[in-house]
C-alpha cells in the first residue's frame, strides 16, 4: 500500500513540475512575441527617448506619445505640435511646419499659431545629430500613412492636413528598417507636392 502511495505522490510531483515548466515556457514565448511586435524599436538608443504631443481644436492637447507611437486621432486636423528629447545630453528637436509656407524653425519652447499643418521637417541639435537620426512620418485622410522622412526632409502632402504623426530616434550605422518596423501600411512616398 505504501509503495502505491509513493508511486501516486511521484506522479503528482511530476505533473506539478510539468505544469510549472509549461507555464514558464508559455510566459517566455509570450514575452518574445510581445517584443517582436512592439512598435518601439528603441533597444539600442542608450536611454534616449523622444516625446511628442499634438493639438487639435476638437480634443486640445493629446497625451505625450513616445518612441514611434501615434499622436493624433487620425480624424481631426493637427494644429500644433510639441517635441522633446529625454536624455542626459543637452539637445533639442528643431522642426518647421508647413501651412501657407514653411514656418521658422521651432523648438518645444516656441509659440506656434494654431493653423492646419500640411507638412513637417525635423532635425536634431547639438551632440545627438552626430550619432542619431530623427525619423518622422505623417498621416492624412487621402494618403493615409506616408513613408518615413529624416534629418530635415519634408513629410506630408501640400494639399492634405496632417491628422497624426509618429517620430523615432535611430542610431546611425544601424539597419534603419529594423527601427521603423510597424504594422501601418504606408504610401511609398514621404512627401507629396513639396
C-alpha positions as CSV (number, residue, x, y, z in Angstrom):
1,X,0.0,0.0,0.0
2,X,2.9,2.3,0.9
3,X,4.5,1.7,-2.5
4,X,1.3,2.5,-4.3
5,X,1.0,5.8,-2.3
6,X,4.6,6.7,-3.1
7,X,4.0,6.0,-6.8
8,X,0.9,8.2,-6.8
9,X,2.8,11.0,-5.0
10,X,5.7,10.8,-7.5
11,X,3.2,11.1,-10.4
12,X,1.6,14.2,-8.7
13,X,5.0,15.8,-8.2
14,X,6.0,15.1,-11.9
15,X,2.6,16.5,-13.0
16,X,3.1,19.7,-10.9
17,X,6.7,20.2,-12.2
18,X,5.5,19.6,-15.8
19,X,2.7,22.3,-15.3
20,X,5.2,24.8,-13.9
21,X,7.6,24.2,-16.8
22,X,4.7,24.6,-19.3
23,X,3.6,27.9,-17.6
24,X,7.2,29.3,-17.6
25,X,7.7,28.3,-21.3
26,X,4.4,30.0,-22.2
27,X,5.4,33.2,-20.4
28,X,8.8,33.2,-22.1
29,X,7.3,32.7,-25.6
30,X,4.7,35.4,-24.9
31,X,7.4,37.8,-23.9
32,X,9.3,37.0,-27.1
33,X,6.2,37.6,-29.2
34,X,5.4,40.9,-27.4
35,X,8.9,42.2,-28.0
36,X,8.8,41.2,-31.7
37,X,5.6,43.2,-32.3
38,X,6.4,46.2,-30.1
39,X,6.4,49.4,-32.2
40,X,9.1,50.9,-30.0
41,X,12.4,50.0,-31.8
42,X,14.4,51.8,-29.1
43,X,16.6,48.9,-27.8
44,X,19.9,50.4,-28.8
45,X,19.4,54.1,-28.1
46,X,21.0,54.0,-24.7
47,X,18.3,55.8,-22.7
48,X,17.4,58.4,-25.3
49,X,13.6,58.8,-25.6
50,X,11.6,61.1,-27.9
51,X,8.3,62.5,-26.6
52,X,5.7,64.5,-28.6
53,X,2.1,65.6,-28.5
54,X,-0.3,67.2,-30.9
55,X,-3.1,69.8,-30.6
56,X,-6.5,69.7,-32.3
57,X,-9.4,72.1,-31.9
58,X,-11.7,69.2,-31.0
59,X,-9.5,67.5,-28.4
60,X,-7.0,70.1,-27.2
61,X,-3.5,68.7,-26.4
62,X,-3.1,65.0,-26.6
63,X,-1.2,63.0,-24.0
64,X,2.5,62.7,-24.7
65,X,3.4,59.9,-27.1
66,X,6.9,58.4,-27.4
67,X,9.3,56.4,-29.5
68,X,7.2,55.9,-32.6
69,X,3.7,55.6,-31.0
70,X,1.0,57.5,-32.9
71,X,0.0,61.0,-31.7
72,X,-3.2,62.3,-33.2
73,X,-6.6,60.6,-33.6
74,X,-6.5,60.1,-37.5
75,X,-9.7,62.2,-37.8
76,X,-9.0,65.8,-36.7
77,X,-6.5,68.2,-38.2
78,X,-3.4,68.8,-36.1
79,X,-2.9,72.5,-35.5
80,X,0.1,72.4,-33.2
81,X,2.9,70.0,-32.1
82,X,5.5,69.9,-29.3
83,X,8.5,67.6,-29.4
84,X,11.2,67.0,-26.8
85,X,14.1,64.6,-26.2
86,X,14.8,62.9,-22.9
87,X,18.5,62.3,-22.5
88,X,21.4,63.2,-20.3
89,X,22.9,65.2,-23.1
90,X,21.6,68.7,-23.9
91,X,19.8,68.6,-27.2
92,X,16.6,69.9,-28.8
93,X,14.5,68.8,-31.7
94,X,14.3,71.6,-34.3
95,X,11.3,71.5,-36.6
96,X,9.5,73.6,-39.2
97,X,5.8,73.3,-40.1
98,X,4.1,73.9,-43.4
99,X,0.7,75.6,-43.7
100,X,0.8,78.5,-46.2
101,X,4.6,78.2,-46.4
102,X,7.4,76.8,-44.2
103,X,7.5,78.3,-40.8
104,X,10.6,79.4,-39.0
105,X,12.2,76.6,-37.0
106,X,10.6,75.8,-33.7
107,X,11.7,74.1,-30.5
108,X,9.5,72.9,-27.6
109,X,9.5,76.4,-26.1
110,X,8.2,78.1,-29.3
111,X,4.8,79.7,-29.6
112,X,3.1,78.3,-32.6
113,X,0.0,79.7,-34.3
114,X,-2.8,77.2,-34.4
115,X,-3.2,76.6,-38.1
116,X,-3.6,73.3,-40.1
117,X,-0.3,71.6,-40.6
118,X,0.3,70.1,-44.0
119,X,4.0,69.1,-43.7
120,X,6.8,68.9,-41.2
121,X,10.6,68.9,-41.3
122,X,12.7,67.9,-38.2
123,X,16.3,67.7,-37.2
124,X,18.4,67.2,-34.0
125,X,20.6,69.9,-32.5
126,X,23.8,69.8,-30.6
127,X,25.5,66.5,-29.9
128,X,22.9,63.9,-30.8
129,X,23.0,64.6,-34.5
130,X,26.5,63.0,-34.7
131,X,25.3,59.6,-33.6
132,X,21.5,59.6,-34.3
133,X,18.9,60.5,-36.9
134,X,15.4,61.6,-36.3
135,X,12.7,59.8,-38.4
136,X,9.1,61.0,-38.7
137,X,6.0,60.4,-40.7
138,X,2.6,61.9,-41.1
139,X,-0.9,60.6,-41.7
140,X,-3.6,62.4,-43.8
141,X,-7.1,61.4,-44.9
142,X,-6.2,60.9,-48.6
143,X,-2.8,59.2,-48.5
144,X,-3.0,57.5,-45.1
145,X,0.5,56.9,-43.6
146,X,3.3,58.3,-45.7
147,X,6.7,56.7,-45.6
148,X,9.4,57.9,-43.1
149,X,11.4,61.0,-43.7
150,X,14.5,62.0,-41.7
151,X,17.0,64.8,-41.0
152,X,15.2,67.8,-42.4
153,X,13.4,66.3,-45.3
154,X,9.7,67.3,-45.7
155,X,7.0,64.8,-44.8
156,X,3.3,65.4,-45.7
157,X,1.0,66.4,-48.6
158,X,0.8,70.0,-49.5
159,X,-2.9,69.6,-50.1
160,X,-3.9,67.4,-47.2
161,X,-3.9,68.4,-43.5
162,X,-1.9,66.2,-41.1
163,X,-4.1,64.1,-38.7
164,X,-1.4,62.0,-36.9
165,X,2.4,61.8,-36.6
166,X,5.0,59.3,-35.5
167,X,8.6,60.1,-34.5
168,X,11.6,57.9,-33.7
169,X,15.3,58.3,-32.9
170,X,17.5,55.8,-34.8
171,X,21.3,55.3,-34.2
172,X,23.4,56.0,-37.2
173,X,25.2,52.9,-38.6
174,X,22.3,50.5,-37.9
175,X,19.8,48.8,-40.2
176,X,17.2,51.6,-40.2
177,X,14.3,49.4,-41.3
178,X,14.7,47.4,-38.1
179,X,13.8,50.5,-36.1
180,X,10.9,51.5,-38.4
181,X,9.0,48.2,-38.4
182,X,5.4,48.6,-37.7
183,X,2.0,47.4,-38.9
184,X,0.7,50.5,-40.6
185,X,0.7,50.3,-44.3
186,X,2.5,53.2,-45.9
187,X,2.3,55.0,-49.1
188,X,5.7,54.6,-50.8
189,X,6.2,58.4,-50.8
190,X,7.2,60.5,-47.9
191,X,6.0,63.9,-49.3
192,X,3.6,65.0,-52.0
193,X,3.8,68.4,-53.6
194,X,6.8,69.8,-51.6
